[in-house]
Structures are given as C-alpha cells and as structure tokens.
Amino acid sequence: MNLDNLSVVLVAPAGALNIGSVARAMANFGLSDLRLVAPQTDHLQDDARKMAVKATPILEQAGLFDDLAAALQDCHFALGTTRRFGKYRENLLHPDEAAETLLPLLDKGRVALVFGREDRGLKTEELDLCQRLITIPTSDQLPSMNLAQSVAVCLYEVARCRGAGRTAGAGRRLATVEQLESMYDHMRRSFRDIDYLDPQNPEHILRAIRRFLGRAALDPREVRILRGLLSQIDWVESERRRLAGEGGDVAVQE
C-alpha cells in the first residue's frame, strides 16, 4: 500500500502549535501530504516550526486551499472525523476500523483523512464531502480531543493495521470525490424535478443517500450507471411534462 497516497487535511486550523504537531505526527508515521483549508494562522511561523522539529519540510510543502471541495478534488475517498452524533452522522468508524477501510484503497488512488476546527469540528456540509465518518471513543466527561492528538491516534491505527497486514485487496479503482459530487448535484436536480425532495429541507434525503453510497465505495462505472438512471428519470419527467401540456399520457421509454 502506498502511504504517499494518504493525505491529512486540516479544515480552518487556528493554532500554529497544533499544525506543527500534526506535521510531526505525520513524519512519525511516514506521511508527507498535508493540506490546509482556510488556515486561521500562519503555518510557517516559529511556533509551528518548533513543534514540527524535523518535520518542517511537511509544513513548507503543505497545500493551501480555499475550501474543502478544492482540497479533495484529486481524492478518491475521504474520511471525515466527528465527535457529534445524531442525524446524518451514523455508522461511524472507530480509528482501527477506518484504517482497515482506507489501507486497501491507497493503491487505487488518493485517500484523505479530514479533521475539523479545534473548537467546532467539521460542519455538516463538509462531512457531506466525506464517504465515511470516524469518531474516536473518548470519555463523556471530556469527549473532545486536541486536534494534533486526534491526528496521531488515527495515524497510529493506520500504522498498526498496516504492520499487522490486516487489509483486504480493493481490486478496483474508486470514483473520485469530484465524480461523486457531480453525481450528487445531478441527483439533487433530478429528485427536485420529480418532487421527491422536501423543498424546505432538500438535503435531508440526500445526506442519507450519501451515507449509504459512501459505504458502498462506488467505482466510476457504478457512478455512470447511477447517472444513467438519473438521466432516464430526467427524460421521463420531461416527457411527462410535455405530454401533460398537450393533454396526453407519457409512456416509459423501453
């Protein structure tokens, strides 16, 4: 498995010490691709460099992005971290399960581990861009972990799983996040046209669909099949509307 294909993405990190500590943890476990989304501090300042120690090259080569979608554009799979539970945050993986999930995928394309803000974590719309969600089981008395510690825990499990050889071959190339988001945009339009979505909360059903399709880890062919289905829905709906305007009935295309 190719650890060069594993990226660590920090969304709106505010602390230079944390960013430096993340870089050091990445170096400890053999990773090098750090991506910063709208950082709230200078990641090259002295505090970050001091915490990074010999991992300063990771800081210097870190990618900077305006939003999470841009940071994930070349990724085929993304796992977002969250502490909050409830609606749209189901079937969460523990770090060891996440490691077993992502390691086989590294030989097929780029995978991202996405970490949120120190104080508020990832927003729901940011978690929408991730195919699976990770939570670290912590005490209810103090459930939130430090950002750098969270990264270290997840990377440790990747290293442990990799060393134990507890992975199963993926055997196929996955669809990119960009391909998936294009499909979901198409799905949103098609479902809205047939009044399947609640106009007051159109994302409710779509987020449930995102979760179960995320577990399926779609490949490009499967995405094309689903988009073909959506295109057929689009055609049937356009014909229904046309014939309704003419006072006729529509027949489904064979």
MARLO-683927 format. One record per residue (C-alpha): x negated, y negated, z negated; chain; residue in one letter. Coordinates in nm, 3 decimals, decimal comma, padded with zeros to 5 digits, m for minus. Each point is the difference from the previous one (the first is absolute). Last residue first. Example, Ala and Ser with C-alpha at 12.3 -4.5 7.8 and 13.67 -1.06 7.14 Angstrom:
// MARLO-683927
@c1 m01,367 | c2 00,106 | c3 m00,714 | chain A | res S
@c1 00,137 | c2 00,344 | c3 m00,066 | chain A | res A
***
This chain:
// MARLO-683927
@c1 03,807 | c2 m00,094 | c3 02,340 | chain A | res E
@c1 00,095 | c2 m00,363 | c3 m00,060 | chain A | res Q
@c1 00,279 | c2 m00,037 | c3 m00,258 | chain A | res V
@c1 00,328 | c2 m00,107 | c3 00,155 | chain A | res A
@c1 00,135 | c2 m00,349 | c3 m00,058 | chain A | res V
@c1 00,365 | c2 m00,098 | c3 00,001 | chain A | res D
@c1 00,171 | c2 m00,278 | c3 00,198 | chain A | res G
@c1 00,149 | c2 m00,347 | c3 m00,059 | chain A | res G
@c1 m00,262 | c2 m00,179 | c3 00,205 | chain A | res E
@c1 m00,151 | c2 m00,169 | c3 m00,305 | chain A | res G
@c1 00,013 | c2 00,330 | c3 m00,180 | chain A | res A
@c1 m00,180 | c2 00,146 | c3 00,299 | chain A | res L
@c1 m00,292 | c2 m00,238 | c3 m00,041 | chain A | res R
@c1 m00,010 | c2 00,034 | c3 m00,377 | chain A | res R
@c1 00,003 | c2 00,379 | c3 00,015 | chain A | res R
@c1 m00,264 | c2 m00,007 | c3 00,274 | chain A | res E
@c1 m00,230 | c2 m00,220 | c3 m00,213 | chain A | res S
@c1 00,057 | c2 00,228 | c3 m00,299 | chain A | res E
@c1 m00,076 | c2 00,314 | c3 00,198 | chain A | res V
@c1 m00,318 | c2 m00,153 | c3 00,142 | chain A | res W
@c1 m00,127 | c2 m00,122 | c3 m00,340 | chain A | res D
@c1 00,071 | c2 00,339 | c3 m00,158 | chain A | res I
@c1 m00,194 | c2 00,160 | c3 00,283 | chain A | res Q
@c1 m00,287 | c2 m00,241 | c3 m00,066 | chain A | res S
@c1 00,010 | c2 00,095 | c3 m00,368 | chain A | res L
@c1 m00,027 | c2 00,369 | c3 00,089 | chain A | res L
@c1 m00,294 | c2 m00,077 | c3 00,228 | chain A | res G
@c1 m00,156 | c2 m00,197 | c3 m00,284 | chain A | res R
@c1 00,030 | c2 00,308 | c3 m00,220 | chain A | res L
@c1 m00,165 | c2 00,218 | c3 00,263 | chain A | res I
@c1 m00,276 | c2 m00,257 | c3 00,056 | chain A | res R
@c1 m00,072 | c2 m00,009 | c3 m00,374 | chain A | res V
@c1 m00,016 | c2 00,379 | c3 m00,003 | chain A | res E
@c1 m00,250 | c2 m00,009 | c3 00,286 | chain A | res R
@c1 m00,215 | c2 m00,258 | c3 m00,181 | chain A | res P
@c1 m00,025 | c2 00,215 | c3 m00,319 | chain A | res D
@c1 00,228 | c2 m00,047 | c3 m00,299 | chain A | res L
@c1 m00,118 | c2 00,051 | c3 m00,357 | chain A | res A
@c1 00,322 | c2 00,173 | c3 m00,119 | chain A | res A
@c1 m00,026 | c2 m00,159 | c3 m00,343 | chain A | res R
@c1 00,005 | c2 m00,340 | c3 00,168 | chain A | res G
@c1 00,313 | c2 00,103 | c3 00,189 | chain A | res L
@c1 00,166 | c2 00,064 | c3 m00,336 | chain A | res F
@c1 m00,107 | c2 m00,334 | c3 m00,149 | chain A | res R
@c1 00,055 | c2 m00,214 | c3 00,308 | chain A | res R
@c1 00,353 | c2 00,136 | c3 00,036 | chain A | res I
@c1 00,079 | c2 m00,103 | c3 m00,360 | chain A | res A
@c1 m00,146 | c2 m00,343 | c3 00,074 | chain A | res R
@c1 00,211 | c2 m00,029 | c3 00,314 | chain A | res L
@c1 00,319 | c2 00,077 | c3 m00,194 | chain A | res I
@c1 m00,048 | c2 m00,294 | c3 m00,238 | chain A | res H
@c1 m00,173 | c2 m00,229 | c3 00,252 | chain A | res E
@c1 00,324 | c2 m00,124 | c3 00,156 | chain A | res P
@c1 00,125 | c2 m00,153 | c3 m00,327 | chain A | res N
@c1 00,284 | c2 m00,245 | c3 00,067 | chain A | res Q
@c1 00,043 | c2 00,122 | c3 00,359 | chain A | res P
@c1 00,041 | c2 00,356 | c3 m00,133 | chain A | res D
@c1 m00,155 | c2 00,212 | c3 00,270 | chain A | res L
@c1 00,184 | c2 00,245 | c3 00,225 | chain A | res Y
@c1 00,180 | c2 m00,277 | c3 00,188 | chain A | res D
@c1 m00,089 | c2 00,154 | c3 00,341 | chain A | res I
@c1 m00,213 | c2 m00,301 | c3 00,095 | chain A | res D
@c1 m00,164 | c2 m00,013 | c3 m00,344 | chain A | res R
@c1 m00,108 | c2 00,361 | c3 00,033 | chain A | res F
@c1 m00,162 | c2 m00,068 | c3 00,336 | chain A | res S
@c1 m00,179 | c2 m00,317 | c3 m00,112 | chain A | res R
@c1 m00,130 | c2 00,151 | c3 m00,326 | chain A | res R
@c1 m00,110 | c2 00,317 | c3 00,180 | chain A | res M
@c1 m00,197 | c2 m00,200 | c3 00,256 | chain A | res H
@c1 m00,175 | c2 m00,188 | c3 m00,281 | chain A | res D
@c1 m00,061 | c2 00,334 | c3 m00,172 | chain A | res Y
@c1 m00,156 | c2 00,141 | c3 00,318 | chain A | res M
@c1 m00,228 | c2 m00,303 | c3 00,038 | chain A | res S
@c1 m00,098 | c2 00,041 | c3 m00,365 | chain A | res E
@c1 m00,089 | c2 00,364 | c3 00,059 | chain A | res L
@c1 m00,212 | c2 m00,076 | c3 00,305 | chain A | res Q
@c1 m00,189 | c2 m00,273 | c3 m00,191 | chain A | res E
@c1 m00,050 | c2 00,233 | c3 m00,297 | chain A | res V
@c1 m00,163 | c2 00,242 | c3 00,243 | chain A | res T
@c1 00,154 | c2 00,333 | c3 00,090 | chain A | res A
@c1 m00,192 | c2 00,297 | c3 m00,132 | chain A | res L
@c1 m00,235 | c2 00,229 | c3 00,190 | chain A | res R
@c1 00,048 | c2 00,370 | c3 m00,058 | chain A | res R
@c1 m00,153 | c2 00,303 | c3 m00,172 | chain A | res G
@c1 00,036 | c2 m00,139 | c3 m00,351 | chain A | res A
@c1 m00,235 | c2 00,256 | c3 m00,151 | chain A | res G
@c1 00,076 | c2 00,085 | c3 m00,360 | chain A | res A
@c1 m00,198 | c2 m00,149 | c3 m00,285 | chain A | res T
@c1 m00,117 | c2 00,125 | c3 m00,336 | chain A | res R
@c1 m00,371 | c2 00,025 | c3 00,085 | chain A | res G
@c1 m00,090 | c2 m00,051 | c3 m00,364 | chain A | res A
@c1 m00,246 | c2 m00,276 | c3 00,090 | chain A | res G
@c1 00,261 | c2 m00,178 | c3 00,212 | chain A | res R
@c1 00,258 | c2 00,026 | c3 m00,276 | chain A | res C
@c1 m00,243 | c2 m00,145 | c3 m00,253 | chain A | res R
@c1 m00,113 | c2 m00,280 | c3 00,233 | chain A | res A
@c1 00,358 | c2 m00,096 | c3 00,087 | chain A | res V
@c1 00,095 | c2 00,021 | c3 m00,368 | chain A | res E
@c1 m00,289 | c2 m00,231 | c3 m00,089 | chain A | res Y
@c1 00,114 | c2 m00,243 | c3 00,269 | chain A | res L
@c1 00,346 | c2 m00,025 | c3 m00,154 | chain A | res C
@c1 m00,133 | c2 m00,052 | c3 m00,353 | chain A | res V
@c1 m00,259 | c2 m00,256 | c3 00,118 | chain A | res A
@c1 00,262 | c2 m00,202 | c3 00,187 | chain A | res V
@c1 00,220 | c2 m00,011 | c3 m00,308 | chain A | res S
@c1 m00,296 | c2 m00,105 | c3 m00,213 | chain A | res Q
@c1 m00,074 | c2 m00,284 | c3 00,240 | chain A | res A
@c1 00,357 | c2 m00,126 | c3 m00,020 | chain A | res L
@c1 00,032 | c2 00,024 | c3 m00,379 | chain A | res N
@c1 00,276 | c2 00,238 | c3 m00,098 | chain A | res M
@c1 00,362 | c2 m00,078 | c3 m00,078 | chain A | res S
@c1 00,190 | c2 00,244 | c3 m00,222 | chain A | res P
@c1 m00,093 | c2 m00,127 | c3 m00,346 | chain A | res L
@c1 00,238 | c2 00,152 | c3 m00,256 | chain A | res Q
@c1 00,160 | c2 00,211 | c3 00,274 | chain A | res D
@c1 m00,327 | c2 00,190 | c3 00,023 | chain A | res S
@c1 m00,142 | c2 00,060 | c3 00,345 | chain A | res T
@c1 00,075 | c2 00,233 | c3 00,290 | chain A | res P
@c1 m00,164 | c2 m00,165 | c3 00,304 | chain A | res I
@c1 00,252 | c2 m00,061 | c3 00,277 | chain A | res T
@c1 m00,047 | c2 00,057 | c3 00,372 | chain A | res I
@c1 00,241 | c2 m00,075 | c3 00,285 | chain A | res L
@c1 00,014 | c2 00,160 | c3 00,344 | chain A | res R
@c1 00,048 | c2 m00,136 | c3 00,354 | chain A | res Q
@c1 m00,105 | c2 m00,355 | c3 m00,085 | chain A | res C
@c1 00,134 | c2 m00,300 | c3 00,193 | chain A | res L
@c1 00,319 | c2 m00,002 | c3 m00,209 | chain A | res D
@c1 m00,223 | c2 m00,041 | c3 m00,307 | chain A | res L
@c1 m00,076 | c2 m00,348 | c3 00,130 | chain A | res E
@c1 00,372 | c2 m00,080 | c3 00,030 | chain A | res E
@c1 00,049 | c2 00,119 | c3 m00,357 | chain A | res T
@c1 m00,272 | c2 m00,231 | c3 m00,129 | chain A | res K
@c1 m00,327 | c2 00,153 | c3 m00,118 | chain A | res L
@c1 m00,135 | c2 m00,052 | c3 m00,350 | chain A | res G
@c1 00,123 | c2 m00,286 | c3 m00,216 | chain A | res R
@c1 m00,284 | c2 m00,111 | c3 m00,227 | chain A | res D
@c1 m00,316 | c2 00,148 | c3 00,155 | chain A | res E
@c1 00,143 | c2 m00,020 | c3 00,349 | chain A | res R
@c1 00,040 | c2 00,315 | c3 00,201 | chain A | res G
@c1 m00,208 | c2 00,299 | c3 00,102 | chain A | res F
@c1 00,014 | c2 00,177 | c3 00,338 | chain A | res V
@c1 m00,189 | c2 00,321 | c3 00,073 | chain A | res L
@c1 m00,039 | c2 00,009 | c3 00,377 | chain A | res A
@c1 m00,050 | c2 00,287 | c3 00,245 | chain A | res V
@c1 m00,179 | c2 m00,027 | c3 00,335 | chain A | res R
@c1 00,032 | c2 00,281 | c3 00,251 | chain A | res G
@c1 00,014 | c2 00,375 | c3 00,055 | chain A | res K
@c1 m00,304 | c2 00,113 | c3 m00,202 | chain A | res D
@c1 00,125 | c2 m00,201 | c3 m00,296 | chain A | res L
@c1 00,341 | c2 00,168 | c3 m00,001 | chain A | res L
@c1 m00,108 | c2 00,311 | c3 m00,188 | chain A | res P
@c1 m00,116 | c2 m00,222 | c3 m00,289 | chain A | res L
@c1 00,320 | c2 m00,203 | c3 m00,029 | chain A | res L
@c1 00,249 | c2 00,243 | c3 m00,148 | chain A | res T
@c1 m00,233 | c2 00,183 | c3 m00,237 | chain A | res E
@c1 m00,125 | c2 m00,336 | c3 m00,127 | chain A | res A
@c1 00,355 | c2 m00,126 | c3 m00,048 | chain A | res A
@c1 00,082 | c2 00,309 | c3 m00,205 | chain A | res E
@c1 m00,299 | c2 m00,068 | c3 m00,225 | chain A | res D
@c1 00,099 | c2 m00,368 | c3 m00,030 | chain A | res P
@c1 00,359 | c2 00,081 | c3 m00,102 | chain A | res H
@c1 00,249 | c2 m00,023 | c3 00,283 | chain A | res L
@c1 00,332 | c2 m00,183 | c3 m00,017 | chain A | res L
@c1 00,308 | c2 00,169 | c3 00,140 | chain A | res N
@c1 00,208 | c2 m00,316 | c3 m00,054 | chain A | res E
@c1 m00,066 | c2 m00,371 | c3 00,011 | chain A | res R
@c1 00,281 | c2 m00,135 | c3 00,224 | chain A | res Y
@c1 00,230 | c2 m00,036 | c3 m00,305 | chain A | res K
@c1 m00,168 | c2 00,068 | c3 m00,330 | chain A | res G
@c1 m00,357 | c2 00,006 | c3 m00,127 | chain A | res F
@c1 m00,263 | c2 m00,268 | c3 m00,057 | chain A | res R
@c1 m00,366 | c2 00,095 | c3 m00,036 | chain A | res R
@c1 m00,085 | c2 m00,019 | c3 00,366 | chain A | res T
@c1 m00,282 | c2 00,100 | c3 00,234 | chain A | res T
@c1 00,038 | c2 00,010 | c3 00,376 | chain A | res G
@c1 m00,114 | c2 00,286 | c3 00,222 | chain A | res L
@c1 m00,060 | c2 m00,081 | c3 00,365 | chain A | res A
@c1 m00,027 | c2 00,224 | c3 00,304 | chain A | res F
@c1 m00,112 | c2 m00,048 | c3 00,358 | chain A | res H
@c1 m00,191 | c2 m00,323 | c3 m00,058 | chain A | res C
@c1 m00,108 | c2 m00,244 | c3 00,274 | chain A | res D
@c1 00,264 | c2 m00,262 | c3 m00,084 | chain A | res Q
@c1 m00,020 | c2 00,050 | c3 m00,375 | chain A | res L
@c1 m00,175 | c2 m00,328 | c3 m00,086 | chain A | res A
@c1 00,224 | c2 m00,191 | c3 00,241 | chain A | res A
@c1 00,315 | c2 00,140 | c3 m00,160 | chain A | res A
@c1 m00,141 | c2 m00,086 | c3 m00,343 | chain A | res L
@c1 m00,022 | c2 m00,371 | c3 00,067 | chain A | res D
@c1 m00,254 | c2 m00,273 | c3 00,079 | chain A | res D
@c1 m00,295 | c2 00,236 | c3 00,024 | chain A | res F
@c1 m00,364 | c2 m00,006 | c3 m00,112 | chain A | res L
@c1 m00,229 | c2 00,298 | c3 00,066 | chain A | res G
@c1 m00,275 | c2 00,072 | c3 m00,252 | chain A | res A
@c1 m00,353 | c2 00,008 | c3 00,143 | chain A | res Q
@c1 m00,155 | c2 m00,225 | c3 m00,264 | chain A | res E
@c1 00,188 | c2 00,170 | c3 m00,282 | chain A | res L
@c1 m00,103 | c2 00,347 | c3 00,115 | chain A | res I
@c1 m00,359 | c2 m00,126 | c3 00,040 | chain A | res P
@c1 00,018 | c2 m00,112 | c3 m00,368 | chain A | res T
@c1 00,027 | c2 00,362 | c3 m00,117 | chain A | res A
@c1 m00,333 | c2 m00,002 | c3 m00,183 | chain A | res K
@c1 00,144 | c2 m00,200 | c3 m00,293 | chain A | res V
@c1 00,370 | c2 m00,044 | c3 00,090 | chain A | res A
@c1 00,073 | c2 m00,162 | c3 m00,336 | chain A | res M
@c1 m00,271 | c2 m00,262 | c3 00,045 | chain A | res K
@c1 00,102 | c2 m00,064 | c3 00,361 | chain A | res R
@c1 00,360 | c2 m00,065 | c3 m00,098 | chain A | res A
@c1 m00,098 | c2 m00,241 | c3 m00,276 | chain A | res D
@c1 m00,247 | c2 m00,178 | c3 00,231 | chain A | res D
@c1 00,254 | c2 m00,090 | c3 00,269 | chain A | res Q
@c1 00,043 | c2 00,213 | c3 00,311 | chain A | res L
@c1 00,364 | c2 00,100 | c3 m00,056 | chain A | res H
@c1 00,104 | c2 m00,366 | c3 m00,018 | chain A | res D
@c1 00,338 | c2 00,001 | c3 m00,174 | chain A | res T
@c1 00,368 | c2 00,045 | c3 00,077 | chain A | res Q
@c1 m00,061 | c2 00,265 | c3 00,265 | chain A | res P
@c1 00,253 | c2 m00,006 | c3 00,287 | chain A | res A
@c1 m00,040 | c2 00,371 | c3 00,081 | chain A | res V
@c1 m00,345 | c2 00,138 | c3 m00,077 | chain A | res L
@c1 m00,128 | c2 00,310 | c3 00,178 | chain A | res R
@c1 m00,287 | c2 00,213 | c3 m00,130 | chain A | res L
@c1 m00,150 | c2 00,265 | c3 00,229 | chain A | res D
@c1 m00,309 | c2 00,152 | c3 m00,166 | chain A | res S
@c1 00,089 | c2 00,320 | c3 m00,184 | chain A | res L
@c1 m00,247 | c2 00,247 | c3 m00,154 | chain A | res G
@c1 00,152 | c2 00,051 | c3 m00,345 | chain A | res F
@c1 m00,231 | c2 m00,225 | c3 m00,201 | chain A | res N
@c1 m00,007 | c2 m00,251 | c3 00,286 | chain A | res A
@c1 00,379 | c2 m00,034 | c3 m00,020 | chain A | res M
@c1 m00,019 | c2 m00,041 | c3 m00,377 | chain A | res A
@c1 m00,256 | c2 m00,281 | c3 00,046 | chain A | res R
@c1 00,219 | c2 m00,178 | c3 00,255 | chain A | res A
@c1 00,298 | c2 00,028 | c3 m00,235 | chain A | res V
@c1 m00,208 | c2 m00,151 | c3 m00,281 | chain A | res S
@c1 m00,092 | c2 m00,296 | c3 00,221 | chain A | res G
@c1 00,365 | c2 m00,056 | c3 00,088 | chain A | res I
@c1 00,099 | c2 00,022 | c3 m00,365 | chain A | res N
@c1 m00,263 | c2 m00,250 | c3 m00,111 | chain A | res L
@c1 00,111 | c2 m00,240 | c3 00,276 | chain A | res A
@c1 00,353 | c2 00,008 | c3 m00,138 | chain A | res G
@c1 00,307 | c2 m00,103 | c3 00,197 | chain A | res A
@c1 00,052 | c2 00,290 | c3 00,242 | chain A | res P
@c1 00,268 | c2 m00,087 | c3 00,259 | chain A | res A
@c1 00,041 | c2 00,356 | c3 00,134 | chain A | res V
@c1 m00,302 | c2 00,225 | c3 m00,041 | chain A | res L
@c1 m00,051 | c2 00,262 | c3 00,273 | chain A | res V
@c1 m00,240 | c2 00,291 | c3 m00,044 | chain A | res V
@c1 m00,073 | c2 00,174 | c3 00,328 | chain A | res S
@c1 m00,064 | c2 00,368 | c3 00,066 | chain A | res L
@c1 m00,126 | c2 00,081 | c3 00,351 | chain A | res N
@c1 m00,367 | c2 m00,015 | c3 m00,105 | chain A | res D
@c1 00,092 | c2 00,280 | c3 m00,239 | chain A | res L
@c1 00,006 | c2 00,238 | c3 00,298 | chain A | res N
@c1 00,123 | c2 00,345 | c3 m00,094 | chain A | res M
***
